[in-house]
Amino acid sequence: MTTLTIVIVSYNACAHLEKCLESLAASPPSTPHQIIVVDNASPDASVAIVRDRWPAVTVIAQPTNVGFAAANNAAIRSSESELVLLLNNDTIVPPGAIDALVVRLLARPDVAIAGPRLVDGKGRPELSFGRMISPFNELRQKLTLALYRRGVGTVSRWIERETRREQLVDWVSGACLLVRRADAEAAGLLDERYFLYTEDVDFCAAIRAMGRHVLFTPAAHVVHLGGQSRATIPSAVNRAYRRSQLAFYEKHHPHWAPVLRAYLRVKGEFPK
């Protein structure tokens, strides 16, 4: 019986996708699993390459680019495993990482979602969890990351310390997110109004609204190389981000949505 389904959504990022699948093939999880790649109508050769090199991997080839949330939902609906791992195509999974994440999730019956410590290609930790998005929490997160990128020592030490501590959080990054199927289905899966970005925070919020918990754990770490899809079409991705941001505020903070719309118009970033 398959305990775990690993879902990898990809768009026009064949090189990253191959490295991700290579890492899984080199040290496959001992947890009985299947891998599903959902391709969002990539113009590159992703589908053909995956089918040729990894015939055991199930490929769902979407006729159009339906976005991250809808693509993940398609894979979840097509599978039946107890656990589902949402995994970005721009990740490299070290040996034992997925098994460690599964162990920590199953050790906590009160926890529905678990996320690992994410590090970049140089081993620097990412701030891949946080408080529920709000104007003030979003500003705090962005300022923290800006100082971190500039190498401010106190911020770097704080992030290093926080990412070494297992804790219950409001959300973990969808770059690597393990969820119990029963909880995912009870929450209605991912909200497909989000084409790209904030769907992970929204999903975690739906889980927490049911009285369930979200766990960040450094017991597992995964390398996150950064978005290839974003690098290939940055303007389109920025528009998608702004649309998702607006949708998120309209859903969770409707009194702030008009302020955000006005701000984006002033900046010339209102999505059309």
Secondary structure, 3 states (H helix, E strand, C coil): CCCEEEEEEECCCHHHHHHHHHHHHHCCCCCCEEEEEEECCCCCCHHHHHHHHCCCCEEEECCCCCCHHHHHHHHHHCCCCCEEEEEECCEECCCCHHHHHHHHHHCCCCEEEEEEEEECCCCCECCCEECCCCHHHHHHHHHHHHHHHCCCHHHHHHHHHHCCCCEEECEECCCEEEEEHHHHHHCCCCCCCCCCCCHHHHHHHHHHHCCCEEEEEEEEEEEECCCHHHHHCHHHHHHHHHHHHHHHHHHHCCCCHHHHHHHHHHHCCCCC
